[in-house]
Structure formats: C-alpha cells, structure tokens
C-alpha cells in the first residue's frame, strides 16, 4: 500500500504557554534556537524559533478559556520526575557537546535523568522545560 503523502518532512512542533516569552528565552538559552519573524495573528501572540536545518518550534499564547492542561505539571496527575520521560511524551534534540551540555543543565539546577541506548553508543539526558514539557538531548 502506497502512502497518501509524498515528500514528507517535519515542519514544526508547537507548544502553548501562558508565558511564551519565558519559554522562548529558555529554548534560546538552552538550545541556541534563533527567534525568527512571526506572523501577527491578532487575537493571540506567537513566537517562532528556528534551529539549524529546517526545524522550527512555534510557541503559542495559551487561550485561558480552553479547558486543556497547560502542561504535564498542571494535569490531574502531575509528573515532575524526568526518569519517567523515556517512555513519555518528549521532543529530542541532538547535540555535539553532550557532556558539557548535561553538566551545564545540572549547574543551572535543572533536574535531569541520564541513560544510554542499550548498545551504549548514544547517551541521553531527559529533563523538563519551564512549562513541564518533556525534553531529551542525545549525543555521544
């Protein structure tokens, strides 16, 4: 059976937040994402960030009238333990400076969980952004 879509590539991932500036500053500081021109949607604010390549992260101002949990920490059963993230929802970034990256997270007081793939070739560190979204960083 042939796929319906052709020429597929990831365009962006979006995260909603009640404080998109705080979240943008986090992703700029931790991952070096670049803030790029964002459209003016009028009724809500957005900040668009770009990583090298074609990956974009769109931060969208949360609509307080929507009855959605803002993030994992605001859900009915909050999970603030990064050791649960390998089997949970998360976004993964690759870095070329894994050891110093992981060390800097800890120096900033960010709680992390580290492990490696079973073959030991890829190291992983799991943690949360300020809104409680799961993140993984992989490196060697």
Phi and psi in degrees as GROMACS dihedral restraints (atoms count N, CA, C in turn):
[ dihedral_restraints ]
;  ai    aj    ak    al  type     phi  dphi    fc
    3     4     5     6     1   -82.3    20    10
    4     5     6     7     1   147.1    20    10
    6     7     8     9     1   -68.2    20    10
    7     8     9    10     1   150.2    20    10
    9    10    11    12     1   -71.4    20    10
   10    11    12    13     1   -41.6    20    10
   12    13    14    15     1   -92.3    20    10
   13    14    15    16     1   147.5    20    10
   15    16    17    18     1  -128.4    20    10
   16    17    18    19     1   156.4    20    10
   18    19    20    21     1    63.0    20    10
   19    20    21    22     1    37.5    20    10
   21    22    23    24     1   -75.9    20    10
   22    23    24    25     1   136.6    20    10
   24    25    26    27     1  -149.6    20    10
   25    26    27    28     1   155.8    20    10
   27    28    29    30     1   -73.8    20    10
   28    29    30    31     1   127.9    20    10
   30    31    32    33     1   -93.6    20    10
   31    32    33    34     1   -56.1    20    10
   33    34    35    36     1  -160.3    20    10
   34    35    36    37     1   165.3    20    10
   36    37    38    39     1  -121.3    20    10
   37    38    39    40     1   140.3    20    10
   39    40    41    42     1  -115.8    20    10
   40    41    42    43     1   149.0    20    10
   42    43    44    45     1  -132.8    20    10
   43    44    45    46     1   133.6    20    10
   45    46    47    48     1   -96.5    20    10
   46    47    48    49     1   151.6    20    10
   48    49    50    51     1  -157.6    20    10
   49    50    51    52     1   150.6    20    10
   51    52    53    54     1   -80.7    20    10
   52    53    54    55     1   -10.5    20    10
   54    55    56    57     1  -138.5    20    10
   55    56    57    58     1    78.8    20    10
   57    58    59    60     1   -67.9    20    10
   58    59    60    61     1   -27.7    20    10
   60    61    62    63     1   -65.7    20    10
   61    62    63    64     1   -45.8    20    10
   63    64    65    66     1   -59.2    20    10
   64    65    66    67     1   -44.6    20    10
   66    67    68    69     1   -66.8    20    10
   67    68    69    70     1   -41.3    20    10
   69    70    71    72     1   -61.3    20    10
   70    71    72    73     1   -44.5    20    10
   72    73    74    75     1   -61.8    20    10
   73    74    75    76     1   -38.3    20    10
   75    76    77    78     1   -61.1    20    10
   76    77    78    79     1   -51.7    20    10
   78    79    80    81     1   -67.3    20    10
   79    80    81    82     1   -30.7    20    10
   81    82    83    84     1   -69.9    20    10
   82    83    84    85     1   -43.5    20    10
   84    85    86    87     1   -71.3    20    10
   85    86    87    88     1   -46.0    20    10
   87    88    89    90     1   -77.1    20    10
   88    89    90    91     1   -43.4    20    10
   90    91    92    93     1  -110.3    20    10
   91    92    93    94     1    -5.4    20    10
   93    94    95    96     1    69.8    20    10
   94    95    96    97     1    24.1    20    10
   96    97    98    99     1   -65.8    20    10
   97    98    99   100     1   148.3    20    10
   99   100   101   102     1  -101.4    20    10
  100   101   102   103     1   131.8    20    10
  102   103   104   105     1   -76.2    20    10
  103   104   105   106     1   127.1    20    10
  105   106   107   108     1  -117.2    20    10
  106   107   108   109     1   170.5    20    10
  108   109   110   111     1   -58.3    20    10
  109   110   111   112     1   132.1    20    10
  111   112   113   114     1  -117.2    20    10
  112   113   114   115     1   145.1    20    10
  114   115   116   117     1   -70.3    20    10
  115   116   117   118     1   156.7    20    10
  117   118   119   120     1   -98.5    20    10
  118   119   120   121     1   105.6    20    10
  120   121   122   123     1   -86.6    20    10
  121   122   123   124     1    -3.1    20    10
  123   124   125   126     1    80.7    20    10
  124   125   126   127     1   -73.8    20    10
  126   127   128   129     1   -79.5    20    10
  127   128   129   130     1   -11.3    20    10
  129   130   131   132     1  -150.0    20    10
  130   131   132   133     1   156.1    20    10
  132   133   134   135     1   -97.3    20    10
  133   134   135   136     1   151.1    20    10
  135   136   137   138     1  -137.5    20    10
  136   137   138   139     1   153.1    20    10
  138   139   140   141     1  -129.3    20    10
  139   140   141   142     1   127.2    20    10
  141   142   143   144     1  -105.5    20    10
  142   143   144   145     1   134.0    20    10
  144   145   146   147     1  -121.3    20    10
  145   146   147   148     1   148.5    20    10
  147   148   149   150     1  -128.9    20    10
  148   149   150   151     1   139.5    20    10
  150   151   152   153     1  -105.6    20    10
  151   152   153   154     1   165.7    20    10
  153   154   155   156     1   -53.9    20    10
  154   155   156   157     1   146.0    20    10
  156   157   158   159     1    88.9    20    10
  157   158   159   160     1  -147.7    20    10
  159   160   161   162     1  -110.5    20    10
  160   161   162   163     1    19.1    20    10
  162   163   164   165     1   -87.1    20    10
  163   164   165   166     1   132.3    20    10
  165   166   167   168     1  -128.7    20    10
  166   167   168   169     1   148.8    20    10
  168   169   170   171     1  -120.0    20    10
  169   170   171   172     1   120.6    20    10
  171   172   173   174     1  -104.3    20    10
  172   173   174   175     1   119.2    20    10
  174   175   176   177     1   -99.7    20    10
  175   176   177   178     1   126.3    20    10
  177   178   179   180     1  -121.2    20    10
  178   179   180   181     1   131.6    20    10
  180   181   182   183     1   -62.6    20    10
  181   182   183   184     1   127.8    20    10
  183   184   185   186     1   -68.7    20    10
  184   185   186   187     1   138.8    20    10
  186   187   188   189     1   -88.6    20    10
  187   188   189   190     1   111.1    20    10
  189   190   191   192     1   -65.4    20    10
  190   191   192   193     1   -15.7    20    10
  192   193   194   195     1   -82.6    20    10
  193   194   195   196     1   -13.4    20    10
  195   196   197   198     1   -76.1    20    10
  196   197   198   199     1   140.2    20    10
  198   199   200   201     1   -98.2    20    10
  199   200   201   202     1    50.5    20    10
  201   202   203   204     1  -106.9    20    10
  202   203   204   205     1   145.8    20    10
  204   205   206   207     1   -63.5    20    10
  205   206   207   208     1   138.3    20    10
  207   208   209   210     1   -67.5    20    10
  208   209   210   211     1   -32.3    20    10
  210   211   212   213     1  -169.1    20    10
  211   212   213   214     1   178.2    20    10
  213   214   215   216     1   -56.1    20    10
  214   215   216   217     1   -32.0    20    10
  216   217   218   219     1   -75.4    20    10
  217   218   219   220     1   -18.5    20    10
  219   220   221   222     1   -99.3    20    10
  220   221   222   223     1     2.1    20    10
  222   223   224   225     1   -74.4    20    10
  223   224   225   226     1   171.2    20    10
  225   226   227   228     1   -57.5    20    10
  226   227   228   229     1   -43.2    20    10
  228   229   230   231     1  -116.9    20    10
  229   230   231   232     1    83.2    20    10
  231   232   233   234     1   -63.7    20    10
  232   233   234   235     1   144.6    20    10
  234   235   236   237     1  -123.4    20    10
  235   236   237   238     1   113.1    20    10
  237   238   239   240     1  -116.4    20    10
  238   239   240   241     1    19.8    20    10
  240   241   242   243     1  -105.7    20    10
  241   242   243   244     1   110.1    20    10
  243   244   245   246     1   -64.3    20    10
  244   245   246   247     1   -14.2    20    10
  246   247   248   249     1   -69.8    20    10
  247   248   249   250     1   -13.4    20    10
  249   250   251   252     1   -86.1    20    10
  250   251   252   253     1   -13.8    20    10
  252   253   254   255     1   -67.1    20    10
  253   254   255   256     1   -30.1    20    10
  255   256   257   258     1   -55.4    20    10
  256   257   258   259     1   -26.8    20    10
  258   259   260   261     1  -109.1    20    10
  259   260   261   262     1    10.3    20    10
  261   262   263   264     1  -116.9    20    10
  262   263   264   265     1  -178.3    20    10
  264   265   266   267     1   -68.4    20    10
  265   266   267   268     1   129.5    20    10
  267   268   269   270     1  -161.7    20    10
  268   269   270   271     1   161.2    20    10
  270   271   272   273     1  -107.9    20    10
  271   272   273   274     1   139.8    20    10
  273   274   275   276     1  -115.5    20    10
  274   275   276   277     1   133.5    20    10
  276   277   278   279     1  -114.2    20    10
  277   278   279   280     1   145.7    20    10
  279   280   281   282     1   -95.1    20    10
  280   281   282   283     1   141.9    20    10
  282   283   284   285     1  -132.6    20    10
  283   284   285   286     1   154.5    20    10
  285   286   287   288     1   -94.4    20    10
  286   287   288   289     1    -7.9    20    10
  288   289   290   291     1  -119.6    20    10
  289   290   291   292     1    54.2    20    10
  291   292   293   294     1   -54.0    20    10
  292   293   294   295     1   -50.1    20    10
  294   295   296   297     1   -60.4    20    10
  295   296   297   298     1   -49.5    20    10
  297   298   299   300     1   -70.3    20    10
  298   299   300   301     1   -33.2    20    10
  300   301   302   303     1   -61.5    20    10
  301   302   303   304     1   -50.6    20    10
  303   304   305   306     1   -61.5    20    10
  304   305   306   307     1   -42.1    20    10
  306   307   308   309     1   -61.9    20    10
  307   308   309   310     1   -41.6    20    10
  309   310   311   312     1   -66.1    20    10
  310   311   312   313     1   -38.5    20    10
  312   313   314   315     1   -56.3    20    10
  313   314   315   316     1   -46.8    20    10
  315   316   317   318     1   -64.2    20    10
  316   317   318   319     1   -40.3    20    10
  318   319   320   321     1   -63.0    20    10
  319   320   321   322     1   -29.1    20    10
  321   322   323   324     1   -82.5    20    10
  322   323   324   325     1    -0.4    20    10
  324   325   326   327     1    81.3    20    10
  325   326   327   328     1    17.4    20    10
  327   328   329   330     1   -86.0    20    10
  328   329   330   331     1   124.2    20    10
  330   331   332   333     1   -71.0    20    10
  331   332   333   334     1   130.0    20    10
  333   334   335   336     1  -128.8    20    10
  334   335   336   337     1   164.3    20    10
  336   337   338   339     1  -134.7    20    10
  337   338   339   340     1   124.2    20    10
  339   340   341   342     1  -112.1    20    10
  340   341   342   343     1   144.6    20    10
  342   343   344   345     1  -157.9    20    10
  343   344   345   346     1   179.0    20    10
  345   346   347   348     1  -130.1    20    10
  346   347   348   349     1   157.1    20    10
  348   349   350   351     1   -62.5    20    10
  349   350   351   352     1   156.4    20    10
  351   352   353   354     1   -52.7    20    10
  352   353   354   355     1   -32.0    20    10
  354   355   356   357     1   -80.5    20    10
  355   356   357   358     1    -5.0    20    10
  357   358   359   360     1    75.9    20    10
  358   359   360   361     1    -0.2    20    10
  360   361   362   363     1   -80.7    20    10
  361   362   363   364     1   -25.4    20    10
  363   364   365   366     1  -119.9    20    10
  364   365   366   367     1   124.8    20    10
  366   367   368   369     1   -92.7    20    10
  367   368   369   370     1   148.8    20    10
  369   370   371   372     1  -133.8    20    10
  370   371   372   373     1   142.2    20    10
  372   373   374   375     1  -129.7    20    10
  373   374   375   376     1   131.5    20    10
  375   376   377   378     1  -112.9    20    10
  376   377   378   379     1   142.5    20    10
  378   379   380   381     1  -164.2    20    10
  379   380   381   382     1   178.2    20    10
  381   382   383   384     1  -114.4    20    10
  382   383   384   385     1   149.0    20    10
  384   385   386   387     1   -81.1    20    10
  385   386   387   388     1   176.2    20    10
  387   388   389   390     1   -60.8    20    10
  388   389   390   391     1   -21.4    20    10
  390   391   392   393     1   -93.2    20    10
  391   392   393   394     1     1.6    20    10
  393   394   395   396     1    89.7    20    10
  394   395   396   397     1    12.5    20    10
  396   397   398   399     1   -78.3    20    10
  397   398   399   400     1   136.4    20    10
  399   400   401   402     1   -73.1    20    10
  400   401   402   403     1   137.7    20    10
  402   403   404   405     1  -130.9    20    10
  403   404   405   406     1   146.2    20    10
  405   406   407   408     1  -128.2    20    10
  406   407   408   409     1   141.9    20    10
  408   409   410   411     1  -123.8    20    10
  409   410   411   412     1   130.5    20    10
  411   412   413   414     1  -115.4    20    10
  412   413   414   415     1   146.7    20    10
  414   415   416   417     1  -167.5    20    10
  415   416   417   418     1  -177.2    20    10
